[in-house]
Amino acid sequence: MYDFSYHLPGSLDEAASALAGAEDGALLAGGQTLIPTLKQRLASPSDVVDLGGIAELRGISAAEGVVTIGAMTTHAEVAASAAVGAAIPALAALAGGIGDPQVRNVGTIGGSLANSDPAADYPAAVLALNATVHTNRREIAADDFFTGMFETALEDGEIITAVHFPKPVRAAYAKFRNPASRYAVVGVMVAETGGGVRVAVTGAAPSVFRATEMERALAGDFSASALDGVTVPADGLNSDIHASADYRAHLVGVMARRAVAAAAG
Ligand SMILES: Cc1cc2nc3c(=O)[nH]c(=O)nc-3n(C[C@H](O)[C@H](O)[C@H](O)COP(=O)(O)OP(=O)(O)OC[C@H]3O[C@@H](n4cnc5c(N)ncnc54)[C@H](O)[C@@H]3O)c2cc1C
């Protein structure tokens, strides 16, 4: 049976205190992953700290070429945001392609990033757009945030507060989705940023990664044909009932070309 203390803090400081005082605390955002995990008895926290009452974790703003999205902002809010649509349309489109309407209206960007599911969409956006994850303790660069399958650089008790996305010159995301869950079998976000071209791949490997050979090819010629002959090795890629490693490697190339064509067009 469930046996935990439920907390509904009204501020970030209260949430951090509740977590610090817990023997084995868990944060609750949209609950799309945490609740099924509890139901399956895969986790049994002593305390559940619900972030739903903290106004400062919600909302979207855009200023000086940066879009800031609060951790508790839902995928549906990002998809519908005029500010995101104007500054980074690829990000709004990515959010609108997550799961189904029920998932999008409850799931949050903070929960998605903290969970670091290998097939989740947002990690590709955070990495390709060179975003910065802000927490109640520090700022974490995208390149340092994702550390493995369901693993991140977050420390015990650390709470994501917002994600800062610099506006790219151009960007696009292409996903080959699982028809049942809509998670990415393979998803590729391509972005031309102030710091160069970045290509991030999700779904293919245990964790999101940058396709650096593709980045080099696109740096000189931002066109789908620049990727001719550039492949991603199947070694180390995921192989499961949905797709073999070889098929995923092939899909990375196909999705990357589609994303470049969409961004360039
Ligand atoms: C049927 C289904 C289909 C889905 N399809 C897709 C899809 O196509 N693409 C996709 O990307 N995702 C998909 N998802 C995932 C979903 O969109 C959610 O993003 C994800 O489940 C977690 O977000 P959440 O807000 O529900 O987090 P929760 O389940 O509440 O939390 C997840 C984890 O993150 C931690 N956490 C939450 N918020 C914070 C925070 N602010 N700081 C630190 N830690 C935190 C929690 O403690 C927990 O460990 C799907 C989910 C379902 C159930």
The ligand as a Tripos MOL2 file, in Angstrom:
@<TRIPOS>MOLECULE
LIG
   53    58     1     0     0
SMALL
NO_CHARGES

@<TRIPOS>ATOM
      1 C1          1.0470    7.7760  -22.4110 C.3       1 LIG1
      2 C2          2.2350    8.6990  -22.3530 C.ar      1 LIG1
      3 C3          2.7950    9.1590  -23.5340 C.ar      1 LIG1
      4 C4          3.8950   10.0060  -23.5140 C.ar      1 LIG1
      5 N1          4.4280   10.4220  -24.6980 N.ar      1 LIG1
      6 C5          5.5230   11.2310  -24.6760 C.ar      1 LIG1
      7 C6          6.1150   11.6800  -25.8840 C.ar      1 LIG1
      8 O1          5.6610   11.4300  -26.9940 O.2       1 LIG1
      9 N2          7.2280   12.4530  -25.7860 N.ar      1 LIG1
     10 C7          7.7640   12.8260  -24.5830 C.ar      1 LIG1
     11 O2          8.7690   13.5330  -24.5600 O.2       1 LIG1
     12 N3          7.2080   12.4430  -23.4170 N.ar      1 LIG1
     13 C8          6.1010   11.6600  -23.4470 C.ar      1 LIG1
     14 N4          5.5270   11.2770  -22.2560 N.ar      1 LIG1
     15 C9          6.1190   11.7850  -20.9860 C.3       1 LIG1
     16 C10         5.3090   12.9680  -20.4310 C.3       1 LIG1
     17 O3          5.1390   13.9230  -21.4410 O.3       1 LIG1
     18 C11         5.9580   13.6840  -19.2160 C.3       1 LIG1
     19 O4          6.8290   14.7040  -19.6300 O.3       1 LIG1
     20 C12         6.7710   12.8130  -18.3520 C.3       1 LIG1
     21 O5          6.0210   11.6500  -18.0620 O.3       1 LIG1
     22 C13         7.2040   13.4780  -17.0090 C.3       1 LIG1
     23 O6          6.6710   14.7340  -16.7700 O.3       1 LIG1
     24 P1          5.7390   15.0340  -15.5220 P.3       1 LIG1
     25 O7          5.5580   16.5080  -15.4630 O.co2     1 LIG1
     26 O8          4.5080   14.2100  -15.5740 O.co2     1 LIG1
     27 O9          6.6690   14.5940  -14.3020 O.3       1 LIG1
     28 P2          6.4390   13.6300  -13.0230 P.3       1 LIG1
     29 O10         5.9590   12.2930  -13.4690 O.co2     1 LIG1
     30 O11         5.6650   14.3190  -11.9850 O.co2     1 LIG1
     31 O12         7.9480   13.5250  -12.5320 O.3       1 LIG1
     32 C14         8.9190   12.7880  -13.2720 C.3       1 LIG1
     33 C15        10.2430   12.7920  -12.5010 C.3       1 LIG1
     34 O13        10.8160   14.0900  -12.4990 O.3       1 LIG1
     35 C16        10.9950   14.5870  -11.1640 C.3       1 LIG1
     36 N5         10.6660   16.0220  -11.2240 N.ar      1 LIG1
     37 C17         9.5070   16.5540  -11.6580 C.ar      1 LIG1
     38 N6          9.5880   17.9040  -11.6770 N.ar      1 LIG1
     39 C18        10.8380   18.2200  -11.2450 C.ar      1 LIG1
     40 C19        11.5380   19.4560  -11.0700 C.ar      1 LIG1
     41 N7         10.9720   20.6640  -11.3260 N.pl3     1 LIG1
     42 N8         12.8160   19.4130  -10.6050 N.ar      1 LIG1
     43 C20        13.4240   18.2250  -10.3560 C.ar      1 LIG1
     44 N9         12.8030   17.0110  -10.5120 N.ar      1 LIG1
     45 C21        11.5280   17.0180  -10.9500 C.ar      1 LIG1
     46 C22        10.0400   13.7560  -10.3090 C.3       1 LIG1
     47 O14        10.4600   13.6600   -8.9850 O.3       1 LIG1
     48 C23        10.0920   12.4120  -11.0280 C.3       1 LIG1
     49 O15        11.2480   11.7000  -10.6450 O.3       1 LIG1
     50 C24         4.4340   10.4260  -22.2690 C.ar      1 LIG1
     51 C25         3.8540    9.9870  -21.0580 C.ar      1 LIG1
     52 C26         2.7650    9.1380  -21.1020 C.ar      1 LIG1
     53 C27         2.1600    8.6720  -19.7990 C.3       1 LIG1
@<TRIPOS>BOND
     1     1     2 1
     2     2     3 ar
     3     2    52 ar
     4     3     4 ar
     5     4     5 ar
     6     4    50 ar
     7     5     6 ar
     8     6     7 ar
     9     6    13 1
    10     7     8 2
    11     7     9 ar
    12     9    10 ar
    13    10    11 2
    14    10    12 ar
    15    12    13 ar
    16    13    14 ar
    17    14    15 1
    18    14    50 ar
    19    15    16 1
    20    16    17 1
    21    16    18 1
    22    18    19 1
    23    18    20 1
    24    20    21 1
    25    20    22 1
    26    22    23 1
    27    23    24 1
    28    24    25 2
    29    24    26 1
    30    24    27 1
    31    27    28 1
    32    28    29 2
    33    28    30 1
    34    28    31 1
    35    31    32 1
    36    32    33 1
    37    33    34 1
    38    33    48 1
    39    34    35 1
    40    35    36 1
    41    35    46 1
    42    36    37 ar
    43    36    45 ar
    44    37    38 ar
    45    38    39 ar
    46    39    40 ar
    47    39    45 ar
    48    40    41 1
    49    40    42 ar
    50    42    43 ar
    51    43    44 ar
    52    44    45 ar
    53    46    47 1
    54    46    48 1
    55    48    49 1
    56    50    51 ar
    57    51    52 ar
    58    52    53 1
@<TRIPOS>SUBSTRUCTURE
     1 LIG1         1 GROUP 0 **** ****
